[in-house]
Amino acid sequence: MTVYDNLAFPLQCRRWDKARTDAKVRQVAEALGLHDRLINPLAGSPPTTIS
């Protein structure tokens, strides 16, 4: 999942159209200082195994 996907998810659940979602995600990313990281995947932990 990317930063963009993470910010866009709630708006997509509300069935916002793609153009409006894109504009809002970019506006929020700019306000949070994340505009340069929109396409980078979020860091995740490696899967754990339970034996």
N, C-alpha and C positions, 0 to 999 in steps of 0.2 A: 504494500500500500504506500502510496506517495503522500506527501504533504497536501497536494492538491486534492487527492481522493478523500483524505481525512477531513478537509475543510468543506468539501462539496457534499459529502454524504447526507448530512441533515437537510440540506436544501433539496437534494434529489428525492428524499423521502417525502418532502412536502410537494413534490411534483412541480418544482420550478422548471421553466424551460431552460434549455442549455445556455443560451446567450445571457440570460439574467443570472444564472448560477455562476457562469464564468466571470462575469463582471463583479459579482459580490465576493467571490473567492479571491480574485486579484486585489480588490479593495481591502479586504481583511488581511491578506498576506502582506500588503504594503504597510498597513498600520502596525502589524506585529513584527515587521522587519524580516519576513520570511519570503519575500518576493523572489530572491535568488535561489531558493531551495524548493520551489514548487514541484519540480519533477524528480527530485531525489527521493529514493525510498526511505521510509522511516526505519530506524535501527530496531532490530528485534533480537530476542535472545534465542540461542540455539535450542532445538527441541530437547526435552529431557526424557530420559527413559526410566521407567520404573520396573524393577525386577522383583 
